[in-house]
Each structure stands twice: as structure tokens, then as C-alpha cells.
Amino acid sequence: MRADRKKIEQLLKTARGQIEGILKMIEDDRYCVDISNQIMATEAILNKANKEVISAHIKGCVLSAANNEDQFEKEKKIDEMISLIDKLAK
């Protein structure tokens, strides 16, 4: 992985903490809208972490494949990105 590991780890640890907090809110029978807001905040952090990983992949692996003479490698990386974009678009 070529992404900034410390940055990704910190984002994921923050998300983990938020999930633990959400579980506590559920146990405490907190207000549904407050729980939903915390879930959306956690999703935002996970999306930010995912963007960091994808960005590093494009700048590293995809760029390297684009500069490679092997056409199969280029097509493989393009297919990976198309598949990833399809998943993100859902």
C-alpha cells in the first residue's frame, strides 16, 4: 500500500471509536436521529480513508502500469479502476 499509513490508521481508529460510541448510544437507548448522525459521521471518515487509499493507488500502481510496456498490465489496472468506480457509484 502506498497511501500514508499513519493517516489511514488514524482515520480508521477514529471510525472504530465512533462505532464503539454508536453501540453505546444504542445500549443507552439514545435518540434515533442522534444515532443516525453519528453513523453518517463515521461513514464520512471511512469515505475519506477510502479516498486516500484510492488516490495513492492511482498515483502509484496505476501510473506505474500506464508507464509499463505490458499492455496486459495496463488493461488490468484500467479494469480494476472501472470496477472500483462501479462499486463507488452504487
C-alpha positions as CSV (number, residue, x, y, z in Angstrom):
1,M,0.0,0.0,0.0
2,R,1.4,3.4,-1.0
3,A,-1.0,5.5,1.0
4,D,0.1,7.4,4.1
5,R,-0.3,4.5,6.6
6,K,-0.3,6.8,9.7
7,K,-3.1,8.9,8.2
8,I,-5.2,5.9,7.2
9,E,-4.6,4.2,10.5
10,Q,-5.7,7.3,12.4
11,L,-8.8,7.7,10.3
12,L,-9.8,4.1,10.8
13,K,-9.1,4.2,14.6
14,T,-11.3,7.3,14.8
15,A,-14.0,5.5,12.9
16,R,-13.6,2.5,15.2
17,G,-14.0,4.8,18.2
18,Q,-17.1,6.3,16.7
19,I,-18.6,2.9,16.1
20,E,-18.0,1.9,19.7
21,G,-19.7,5.2,20.7
22,I,-22.7,4.4,18.4
23,L,-23.0,0.9,20.0
24,K,-23.0,2.6,23.5
25,M,-25.7,5.0,22.3
26,I,-27.8,2.1,21.2
27,E,-27.3,0.4,24.5
28,D,-28.3,3.6,26.3
29,D,-31.4,3.8,24.1
30,R,-30.4,7.3,22.8
31,Y,-32.5,9.3,20.3
32,C,-32.6,7.7,16.8
33,V,-31.6,10.9,15.0
34,D,-28.5,11.3,17.2
35,I,-27.5,7.8,16.4
36,S,-28.1,8.3,12.7
37,N,-26.0,11.5,12.7
38,Q,-23.1,9.5,14.3
39,I,-23.4,6.8,11.7
40,M,-23.2,9.4,8.9
41,A,-20.2,10.9,10.6
42,T,-18.5,7.5,10.7
43,E,-19.3,6.9,7.0
44,A,-17.7,10.2,6.1
45,I,-14.5,9.2,7.9
46,L,-14.5,5.8,6.2
47,N,-15.1,7.5,2.8
48,K,-12.2,9.9,3.5
49,A,-9.9,6.9,4.3
50,N,-11.0,5.1,1.2
51,K,-10.3,8.2,-1.0
52,E,-6.8,8.4,0.5
53,V,-6.2,4.7,-0.4
54,I,-7.6,5.1,-3.9
55,S,-5.7,8.3,-4.6
56,A,-2.4,6.6,-3.6
57,H,-3.3,3.6,-5.8
58,I,-3.9,5.9,-8.8
59,K,-0.7,7.9,-8.2
60,G,1.4,4.7,-7.6
61,C,0.1,1.5,-9.1
62,V,-2.0,2.8,-12.0
63,L,0.6,5.4,-13.0
64,S,3.3,2.7,-12.9
65,A,1.2,0.4,-15.1
66,A,0.5,3.2,-17.5
67,N,4.2,3.7,-18.0
68,N,4.8,-0.1,-18.4
69,E,5.2,-1.6,-21.8
70,D,3.0,-4.6,-20.9
71,Q,-0.4,-3.9,-22.4
72,F,-2.0,-6.6,-20.2
73,E,-0.9,-4.8,-17.1
74,K,-2.3,-1.5,-18.4
75,E,-5.7,-3.1,-19.2
76,K,-5.7,-4.9,-15.8
77,K,-5.3,-1.7,-13.9
78,I,-7.9,0.1,-16.0
79,D,-10.4,-2.8,-15.4
80,E,-9.6,-2.6,-11.6
81,M,-10.4,1.2,-11.6
82,I,-13.6,0.7,-13.7
83,S,-14.8,-2.0,-11.2
84,L,-13.9,0.3,-8.3
85,I,-15.8,3.2,-9.8
86,D,-18.8,1.0,-10.4
87,K,-18.8,0.0,-6.7
88,L,-18.5,3.6,-5.6
89,A,-21.3,4.7,-7.8
90,K,-23.8,2.3,-6.2
